[in-house]
Amino acid sequence: TKGIITIDPGFKNTGSCESAITFLDGEKGILRYRGYSIEELAEKADFLEVAYLLIFGELPNKEQLEAFHVDIKNESHVDEEMKKILDAFPKSAHPMGVLSSLTSALIAFNPISVNVTSNDEMYGAIVRILAKFPVLVAWTLRKKKGLPLDYGDDSLGYVENIHKMMFKKPTQEYKRNKIVIDALDKLLILHADHEQNCSTSTVRIVGSSHAGLFASLSAGISALWGPLHGGANQAVLEMLEAIQKDGGDTKKYMAKAKDKNDPFRLMGFGHRVYKNFDPRAKIIKQAAEEVLADLGIEDPILEIAKGLAKEALEDQYFVDRKLYPNVDFYSGIIYRALSIPTEMFTVMFALGRLPGWIAQWREMRLNGEPIGRPRQVYIGEKLRSFVELDKR
Ligand code: SDX
C-alpha cells in the first residue's frame, strides 16, 4: 500500500462488485447458481433452464421456458454473409480466435446488441446471442472438418440441436444419442457461471464502458482462451497424451511441475478460490466414468488422469499449496468420448459460460455500475527534459 492506493496483483484480495448470481465457498467446495446447489441443478435441470435462472434470477415455469426457447429459435438464423468471414480464416486457425472474431462480427448484422438501454433491447440482444453463438460454434467445427455448414432443427431441444448442428453428417439422418446429449447438457450446466473469474471480470469491465453485449462477450472469449483459464481443458488433454506417450511416467511431470525453473504447470490443478476441491471436478469425474462405461469406451487417458490426481493428493508440494483437480481436469476426457476435437474443448467451455457472462453483464448494466478504471502506483522516471535526436 502506498498512500491511498493498494496494489493487489491478480485482484487476489479485491472485490470488484456485489452480485446476486453465483455463490462460491472455496473452503467448503460449495457452488450455487441463484441459491440452487450445482449438484441439484446438474442432476435435475437442463442447460436452457439454468441459463434462464442465471440471467433472470428465477427457475422458469413451463410457459416461461417454452416462450424463452421459442424466442431463441426465432433468432437462430445467422446472416449468410457471416460465412464469408468464417471462410477467410485458414483451417489451422484456433476456434477460440475464430469465435471471438465472429462474435464481434455479429454486431454488424445485429445492431440491437450495441445500445441495449431498454429491457426489450436487452432481452432482444440476449436471445439473439443464445441462438446464434451455438450456430457459430457448429460452423467453426464443421469448417475445420470440411463439412457443409448446417442449420439447426427447431423440433429439437436446445442442447440436442447444438449437437445436431455440430455432428450431423450431410448424407445421414441425425441419430440422437441420449447418453451423449445428457452428458453435454450436464457439462454445459457445470460451466455456466463462476462469479468473478478472469473472463467474467473481462466481460463486466468491457461492458462497463457501455460497449455492447456482443463486444463484451467477444472480449470474454479471448480471456477464456488463456491456458491458465479455460484453455486449461485443452492443455490438460495435451499433457495427459504427452504422459501417455512417455509410457505413463507421471512422476516426471510431477517433478517438472514442482521445478521453479520449469514454467510447466500441472494443467487442470489448482484454483484461485477452491482450496480443498472443485465441486464441479467431482461431478465431472463421476460423469466421465459413467459416460465411458455407457458408451463402452476404454480410455487409458482416464486411468492416467486418476493416477496423477492420486499422486498429487499424496505430494507435499501440492498439498501445501492446496492444489487439487479443477473443472478443467476431467472435462476433456468426456469431450473426447463425445468425439469433440481437442481444439474445440475451450469452445465448449465458452458455450457453457455464455449464460453466466450474459447474466453478469446484465446485472452490471442494471446496477448502473461505473466504468471500470483501476488506479496504479507509478514507479517510472522522474521529470526529465527532452534530448534532441543528434544529441542522444
Ligand atoms: C479455470 O477463477 C475461476 O473461477 C476459473 C474457473 C472458472 O470456472 O471460471 O474455475 C476456470 O480457469 C480453472 C483453472 C484452470 N487453470 C489451470 O488448470 C492451469 C493450472 N493452474 C494454475 O496455473 C493456477 O493454479 C491457477 C491459475 C488456477 C490459480 O493461480 P493463482 O491462484 O494465481 O495461484 P498462483 O499461480 O499464485 O500459485 C500459488 C502457488 C505457486 O507456487 P509458489 O510460488 O507459492 O511456490 O501454487 C503453484 C504456484 O507455482 N501452482 C502450481 C499450479 N498452480 C499453482 N504449481 C504447479 N502446477 C499448478 N497447476
Boltz pocket constraint, residues with backbone or C-beta under 6 A from the ligand:
constraints:
  - pocket:
      binder: B
      contacts: [[A, 10], [A, 191], [A, 193], [A, 194], [A, 196], [A, 197], [A, 198], [A, 227], [A, 228], [A, 229], [A, 230], [A, 232], [A, 257], [A, 258], [A, 264], [A, 265], [A, 266], [A, 267], [A, 268], [A, 269], [A, 270], [A, 271], [A, 272], [A, 273], [A, 321], [A, 323], [A, 326], [A, 327], [A, 328]]
      max_distance: 6.0
